[in-house]
Amino acid sequence: MCYLYAVGHDITDEVSAAVLKEYRKTVLPPEVIANAMAYAIEQPDYVDVSEVIVREKSRM
């Protein structure tokens, strides 16, 4: 059986765990990164995607 855990799931220090939990509220979901990678991979052979930058838009 395979178990998937988030990085840092085993942090026992309460302060560090709380900081990581807050940080995760601001990061992009994995699906967004996967979609960007799929876009790059799905391009025709004559297209070279040499750089992919994925970031959240500014919150205003």
Backbone as CSV, one residue per row, in Angstrom:
resi,resn,N_x,N_y,N_z,CA_x,CA_y,CA_z,C_x,C_y,C_z
1,MET,0.849,-1.189,0.000,0.000,0.000,0.000,0.886,1.241,0.000
2,CYS,0.516,2.223,-0.790,1.296,3.454,-0.903,0.547,4.598,-0.203
3,TYR,1.251,5.289,0.661,0.670,6.436,1.343,1.360,7.705,0.862
4,LEU,0.590,8.713,0.565,1.149,10.001,0.163,0.965,10.981,1.310
5,TYR,2.038,11.620,1.679,2.006,12.593,2.756,2.537,13.923,2.233
6,ALA,2.013,14.986,2.761,2.532,16.308,2.423,3.900,16.476,3.077
7,VAL,4.762,17.194,2.397,6.069,17.480,2.979,5.848,18.200,4.298
8,GLY,6.523,17.744,5.316,6.408,18.366,6.628,5.315,17.779,7.497
9,HIS,4.683,16.708,7.039,3.597,16.107,7.821,4.070,15.592,9.176
10,ASP,5.363,15.354,9.283,5.906,14.768,10.504,6.563,15.797,11.437
11,ILE,6.335,17.076,11.191,6.903,18.112,12.055,6.196,18.063,13.406
12,THR,6.981,17.934,14.449,6.397,17.834,15.789,6.443,19.152,16.559
13,ASP,7.314,20.064,16.146,7.384,21.361,16.800,6.134,22.157,16.441
14,GLU,5.372,22.549,17.429,4.086,23.215,17.194,4.222,24.536,16.448
15,VAL,5.234,25.318,16.760,5.425,26.611,16.096,5.751,26.384,14.620
16,SER,6.668,25.484,14.345,7.040,25.195,12.958,5.847,24.644,12.179
17,ALA,5.088,23.766,12.785,3.905,23.197,12.126,2.884,24.286,11.817
18,ALA,2.706,25.238,12.741,1.760,26.336,12.524,2.233,27.245,11.397
19,VAL,3.527,27.514,11.336,4.086,28.355,10.268,3.861,27.671,8.916
20,LEU,4.134,26.383,8.834,3.940,25.642,7.594,2.462,25.631,7.187
21,LYS,1.590,25.478,8.150,0.147,25.481,7.855,-0.287,26.822,7.273
22,GLU,0.201,27.916,7.838,-0.122,29.253,7.312,0.464,29.444,5.920
23,TYR,1.687,28.990,5.717,2.333,29.107,4.413,1.525,28.391,3.341
24,ARG,1.021,27.227,3.662,0.273,26.445,2.684,-1.019,27.129,2.246
25,LYS,-1.510,28.064,3.025,-2.721,28.801,2.641,-2.441,29.749,1.477
26,THR,-1.167,30.092,1.260,-0.833,31.079,0.235,-0.217,30.471,-1.016
27,VAL,0.101,29.196,-1.001,0.747,28.583,-2.160,-0.297,28.151,-3.189
28,LEU,0.130,28.056,-4.430,-0.754,27.601,-5.495,-1.021,26.107,-5.342
29,PRO,-2.226,25.678,-5.655,-2.544,24.248,-5.563,-1.728,23.446,-6.582
30,PRO,-1.419,22.209,-6.277,-0.638,21.372,-7.198,-1.257,21.266,-8.582
31,GLU,-2.569,21.320,-8.673,-3.248,21.212,-9.962,-2.857,22.347,-10.903
32,VAL,-2.614,23.523,-10.353,-2.228,24.676,-11.161,-0.852,24.442,-11.788
33,ILE,0.058,23.921,-10.994,1.393,23.621,-11.506,1.311,22.506,-12.544
34,ALA,0.515,21.490,-12.265,0.348,20.384,-13.216,-0.221,20.878,-14.537
35,ASN,-1.175,21.781,-14.493,-1.754,22.331,-15.728,-0.709,23.094,-16.541
36,ALA,0.150,23.837,-15.862,1.196,24.581,-16.561,2.191,23.622,-17.215
37,MET,2.544,22.564,-16.518,3.470,21.579,-17.082,2.827,20.843,-18.261
38,ALA,1.556,20.520,-18.138,0.846,19.848,-19.233,0.818,20.741,-20.468
39,TYR,0.602,22.030,-20.265,0.618,22.973,-21.382,1.961,22.901,-22.108
40,ALA,3.054,22.933,-21.352,4.384,22.913,-21.966,4.634,21.596,-22.695
41,ILE,4.247,20.509,-22.096,4.487,19.187,-22.682,3.655,18.963,-23.943
42,GLU,2.456,19.519,-23.978,1.530,19.272,-25.084,1.810,20.097,-26.335
43,GLN,2.808,20.950,-26.311,3.115,21.767,-27.484,3.692,20.891,-28.597
44,PRO,3.460,21.297,-29.847,4.012,20.516,-30.966,5.540,20.464,-30.902
45,ASP,6.116,19.503,-31.610,7.564,19.305,-31.595,8.350,20.532,-32.039
46,TYR,7.757,21.372,-32.862,8.491,22.540,-33.358,8.427,23.731,-32.403
47,VAL,7.767,23.561,-31.281,7.670,24.628,-30.273,8.589,24.276,-29.109
48,ASP,9.432,25.221,-28.712,10.342,25.022,-27.591,9.869,25.889,-26.429
49,VAL,9.418,25.251,-25.395,9.066,25.964,-24.170,10.297,25.862,-23.281
50,SER,11.041,26.947,-23.196,12.314,26.901,-22.477,12.204,27.396,-21.035
51,GLU,11.095,28.016,-20.705,10.935,28.518,-19.344,9.452,28.612,-19.030
52,VAL,9.100,28.208,-17.830,7.710,28.316,-17.367,7.738,29.005,-16.009
53,ILE,7.045,30.108,-15.916,6.926,30.818,-14.643,5.453,30.806,-14.259
54,VAL,5.180,30.237,-13.116,3.807,30.166,-12.622,3.770,30.902,-11.295
55,ARG,2.941,31.913,-11.226,2.826,32.669,-9.984,1.424,33.195,-9.832
56,GLU,1.072,33.490,-8.621,-0.240,34.038,-8.338,-0.291,35.494,-8.778
57,LYS,-1.431,35.906,-9.302,-1.605,37.317,-9.634,-1.648,38.126,-8.358
58,SER,-1.303,39.395,-8.464,-1.350,40.274,-7.285,-2.770,40.359,-6.765
59,ARG,-2.868,40.356,-5.490,-4.199,40.510,-4.863,-4.434,41.985,-4.609
60,MET,-5.468,42.513,-5.208,-5.766,43.937,-5.007,-7.193,44.081,-4.572
